Amino acid sequence: MFRSDYRGRGYDDQAMRRYHVTTFGCQMNAHDSERIKGMLESLGLGEAAAPADADVIVFNTCTVREKPDQRFAAHLAQAAALKRRDPEKVIAVGGCYAEAQRERLFALYPQVDVAFGPGSIPHLGDWVGTGGEVPRGRFAEWQSFAADLPRRRARAHQAWVQVSMGCNSKCAYCIVPAVRGREQSRRPGDILAEVTQLAAEGVREVTLLGQNVNSWGRDLAPAVRTEFGELLRACDEVPGIERIRFTSPHPKDFREPVIRAMAECAAVCEHVHLPLQSGSTRILRSMRRTYTRERYLALVERLRAAIPDLALGTDLIVGFPGETESDFRQTLETVEEVGFDSAFTFVFSARRGTEAAGMAAQVSEEVKRDRIERLVELCQGVASERNQRRVGLVQEVLVEGPSRNDPDVLRGRTRRNTTVNFAGSASPGELVPVTIEAASSTTLRGRQASAAAA
């Protein structure tokens, strides 16, 4: 038997038997959603295929940029229509947007029953699993990592591992420190215990998660303090873990011990997502990114010298306040000079409560649209050219399952984090050699090769 008293109403175990979670935003949100699902299932709920089939509809939100806000509003409108037809449905909103809005969320969206911030995920179980009076919202009450909760992973052979929460950086455009708080590192023993347990469960690939993974460990007590390069080495020694990834690093904190660990640890993949944001030093200073274009390029040079086959991904923002055509051209030039294998490109959107929202010289929407189109075209061209270099090579692919567009074709990823669609016969979680036959800007295509060809 379990009960919940949302707004004083009681629900029995027959009325709250299924849930549906919709996730917006970053990998940290994807990890948090796995924990939300695991917690709800530990209370006896099963997952519904669609919100219409759910008794509890959960949105795990993002507010880093405007587009996720707009998508969330559209999904919430659909959930509100479902709730009008069935008032017993419960709508819960978690994540960064909920933390940013707090109690204002209930005025904006009266159909919402419960709201909770990223640091208050464990309280969702209180609302769903217990009786008694509980508040409609809990915010900024971080007590423990969501990593300590049960989880429901999307794939049995891959897992997120949270190493820290929050961020101490002061980027002018970023709302994350306000909604996730200051950086707090997990103890290394807890992280290694989780990685070891995941390996025992058959996980072959782990991705270490933090808002700034490079600065992990600096806030820990002296007795346990260490640094991220040592954590990579410790994870590399866990039997059964064959691939290790991490995201996201900040260029200002990417130090030599991490580069050496990447080069020397067999399981650490040849891939780094290294946010640039702008190729203009003037704009980087205005963004408060604390590095210059030249310093970024020097870091790229050191990384590629240590790891010759390294794949580099990045984040890029166009239209930051004060960005001139000259600044933007410097971004284009930097993209060509670095040769990014992938890029997430964004139009600047002012976030309430950030320094950039109040800056002068806001760039017009027309100019932003023009620049994002030019940037996307260049990034796709560079990525396509780099992927073409893989044609004819045999790549090790970790099988994820069938292709999204063709169930007769398999899908997986290389160590360099490139998606591969290929003909073959293998099960999810297998590592197989694939001969690459064609490439686009985002994917490779090929055919499974014999083991001898690897």
N, C-alpha and C positions, 0 to 999 in steps of 0.2 A: 504494500500500500504506500502510495506517496501522494502528497498534497502540495498545493501552492496557493497562496492567498494574494494573488495579484489583485490590487485594488479591493482587497477584502473578500474576493470571490473564492470559493473553494472548488477544487477540481479533484476528481478521484482518478484512480489508475486507468479506468476505461476512457476518460475524457482526454487524457494527455499521453497517448501512446506513440505518437510519431512527431518527428521534427524535420525541419529543412533549414540548412545554412547556406546563405549566399555570401561569397567573399569578394571584396574589392581590394585592390592595392597590391602591396609588396609581398615578398616571401615570408616576412615576419607575420603578416596577417594570415597567410596560408597555414603557417605553423600554428598560430593561435586558433584557427578554425578546426584543425585536427584535434586540438585539446578540448575545444567546445564540444565537438561531436563525441569524443571519448567520454567526457564528463556526463553528457546527456544519456549516452548509452549505458553508462555505469548506473544510472538511476532508473533504467528500465525502458527508455524510449528507443524506438527504432527509427531508422532514417527513411524519410519519404522521398519519392522520386521527384516531386514537384511541390511548390508551396501550397497549391490547391489541395494536396493530399495530407498536409501537415496540420497538427494541432498547435505546434509551437513553431513560429516562423522567425528565424534569427538572421539578422544582417550584421556582418562583421565589416565595418566601414573604413574607408580611407578618406583623408582630407588634405593630402599633400598638394593636390591640384584640383582644379575646378571640375574637370570631366568626371572623376569618380563621384563627386557630389551630385552631379546631374543624373548619372546612371542610378545612383542610390535612390534619388527622389522618384525616378520613374518606376523602379521596382517596388518602392514603398507604396506608391499609388495603387499598384496592382494588388499588393497585400491588403491595403485598406478596403478595396472592393471585395476581396474574399471575406474580410472581417465583417463587412456590412451584411453579407449573406449568412455568415455564421459568427455571431458575436462571441462565441466561446473560444475562438482562435486567439492565441496570445502572440503579440508581435514584440520581439526583443531587438534592440539596436545596441550593438557594441562597437568597439574599435575607436579609431582616432577622431572620426567625425562626432561621435557621441561625446567623447571627452572634450572636444573643442566647444561644443554647444552646451553641454551639461543640461541644467534644468530648462534652458531655452528650447531644447529639443521637443519637450512636451507641448509647448505653446505653438511651435511650428507644425508639429505633427501630433494632433490629439489622439490619433489612433494607436500610438505607441504605448504599450503597457509597461515596459521595462527598458532601462538604458544603463549601460555600464562601460567604463573606460578600459583600456588595455591592461591596466594594472589591477582591475577588479574582476577578471574573468572567473576566479574561483567562487565569487558570490553568485554567479548564475545558478550554480547547483543549490544554493540556499533557497533561491526563489522557486526553482522548479521542484526541489526535492523535499522541502520541509513545510510545515504549517506555521501559523503565527503571523504576526504583522511584520512585514519587511518593507523597506523604502522602495520607491519606484526607481530610484537611480543611485548608483554608487560610482564615485569618481575619485581619481588621485588617491587611492588607498592601497598602493602597492605594498604587498606583504611577502609574496613569494613568486617565483617564476612560474609561468604557465607550463613550463617544462615538467613541473612536478605533478601535473594532472595526468589522468589517463588520456590516451590518444586513439584516434582512428585514422590510420595512414591511408593515403590514396593508393600507394603501391607498397607491396610487401618488401621489396628489395631496396627501396630508397627511403631516406628519412631526413627531416630537418632536425638539427640539434641547436637549441638556443644557448649561446654563450654569454650574452649580456642583454640588457634592456636599457633603453634610453640613450641620450647623446649629450655630450658636454660642448659640442661645437655651437657656434653662433651664426650660422649662415643666414644672411639677411632675408632670404626668401622662404625659409623652412619653418614649418609649424611643429615638426617632430619633437624637439625638446620640450615644447609646451604641453604636448599631449601624452608623451611617453616618459617625461621626466629626465632627470640627470642619469648619467650612465651608472649602472650597477652590474658588476660582473658576477657570474656564477663561479663557485669554487671549482678549481680544476678537478678535484676528486669526484665531484658530482657529475661533471661533464664526462669524464672518462668512464665512470660507472654506467652512465646512460649509453655511451658508445659501445661499451663492452656488452651490455644487455641487448642492444640492437643487433650486434653481430651474432649473438647467440640465437636471435630470432630469425636470422637469415638475411639481414640487411647487408648489402654489399657496397652501397654508396651513401655517404652522409654529407650534408651541407651544413657547415657551421654558420650560425646566424647571429648578427648583431647590427645595430645601427652604424657602428664603427668598429669592426672586429679587430683592427690593428691596435686599438688602445685597450683591448681586453686585459684585465688583470691588474691594471695600475691602481685601482681603488681598493684592492684586497689588502687584508692585514699583512704585515711583513712576513709572518710565518708561512703564508701560503702564496705570497706574491710571486708572479712569474710573468712571462710575456708571450705574445701570440705565436711566435716561432716555436717556442718550446711546446706549446699546446699542439701545434701541427705535428711535431715529432712524436709526442706521446700518442696521439690518435693513430699515427702511421704504424705504431707497434701493436695495435689491437688486431689479433688474428681474425681473419674473415672480412675485414674492411679493405676493399680493393680500390675504392675511389674516395677521395676527400676533396670537397669544394668549400669555398667560404664566400660570404657576401654580407655586407658591402664594406670594402676598405676605403679609408680616406687617404688621398695621396700624401697629405701632410704627415701621416703616421706610418707610412709604408717604409719600414726600416730594413737594414741589411740582414738581420737574423731571420726575418720572414722570407726574404728572397732566397737565402741559403737553404732554408728548410724546404721551400718549394722545389729547388733544384735537386736536393738530396733525398727527399722522401719519395719512395716508389709509388705510394698511393695518392699523393697530392697531384691533382690534375693540372695539365698545362693550360690553364685558363684563369684569367683575372678579369673581373668586372671593375673597372677603375674610372669612376665618374670624373669627367673633365668639366662639364657644365658650360664653359666658354673658352674659346681660344684667345681671348683678349685679356692681357694682364690687367688692364684698367678695369674691365668689367669684373674680373675675378676679385680684385680688391674691393670693388663696390659690393660684391656678393659676400664678402668676408670669408673667402675660401682659404686664405692664409698661404697660398702658394702662387707662383707665377707660371706663365706659359713655359718659360725656360726650365723651371724646376720640374714641371710635369714631364716635359720631353726628356730631361735627364734621367728621371725615374724610369720612363719607358725604355730608354737605352740600357739601363742597368738590368732591368727585368729580362729583356730580350738577349742580352749578353749571357745571362745566367741560364736562361731557359729558351733555347733557340726556336723551338716550335710553338712558342706561347701564342695563344689566342687572346686578344684584348677586346673586351666590350666596354661600353661607356654610356653615360647619360649626358645629354646636351640640352640646354635651354636657349631658346631664341626670344628676343623681345624683352629682355630684362631692362628695367628702367635705365634710360641713358644710353642704351646700346645704339651706336651709329652704324652706318653701312660699312665703315672701315673696321669697326669692332667685329661685325658679323663676318666680313671677309677673312679676318684672322681666324675665326672659328673654322671656316671652310678650309683654309690653308692647313690648319692643325689636323683636321680630319684626314686630309690627303697625306700629310707628313707622317702621321702615326700609322695609318692604315688599319683602322678598326675592323675587326671581324663582325661586330654587331654593335648596334647603337639604339638606345631608347631616346627618342627625340620629343621634346615638349615645348609647347608655347607657354611662356610665363603667364601665370595667373596669380593675382594678388591674394594672399591669404590673410584674413583678419587676424590682427595681433602680431604680424611680422613687420620687421623694419622696412622691407621693400614695398609693402602696401602703401606706405605714406611717402615714398620717394617722389621727387619731381621728375619731369621728363619721361612720363609713361609713354610707351611706344604704342602707336595706333594699331587697331586690330587688322587693318588692311596690310600694314607693313609686316606684322607678325605672320599673317597667312602667306605672304610672298616669301618670307625668309624660311618658314618651315618647309614649304614646298621645295625650295632650292636645296635645303639641307638634307631632306629625306632623299631626294634624287641622288645627291652626291654620296650619302652613306650607303644607299643600296648599290650604287655602282662600285664603290670600293669593296663592300662585302662580297659582291658577286665575283669580282676579280680575284679576291683572296680565296673564295671557295672553289673557283675553277682550278686553282693550283692542286686541289686534292684529287681531281679526276685522274684515274689510273692508279691511285694508291690503294693499299689495303688498310682499312681502319678498324680498330677494335671498337665494337658497338655494344653498349649495354641495352638489352632489349627491354622496352617499356610495354609493348602490347601491339595491337593492330593499329594501322594508320587511321587517322581520323576520317579520311576521305575514301579509303578503300580497305575493307576488312580482310581482303586477300593479301594485302601488303603489310609487312611488319614495320614498326617504328622504334627507333632507339636513339641514343646519343653517343657521340664520340667523347673521348677524354677532353677534347677542346670545346665541348658543350655545344656542338652543332647537331641539329636534328638530322637523322638519316632515315629515309623510307627505302625499304629494300625487299626484294624477293628472297624468300628462304623459309626454313622451318626451324623455329626456336621458341622457347617459352620465355615469358617475362622473367627478368632477373638473370638470364644467361648472358655471358660475354662471348660474342661471336665475331669472327673476321668478316668484313664486308668490302668487296671491291667497288670503289666509287666510279660510277659511269657517267654521271651528269651532276650539275650544280646550279643553284640559283642563289640569290642574295641571302636567303634564310635557311635553305635546306640542301642536303645532298641526297642523291638517289644512287642505288646500286644493287648488287646481288651478293648473297652470302657466298663466301669463298670457303674452300677447304681449310682445315686447321693448318695444313702444311704451308699454305700461302701466307699465313699471318707473320 
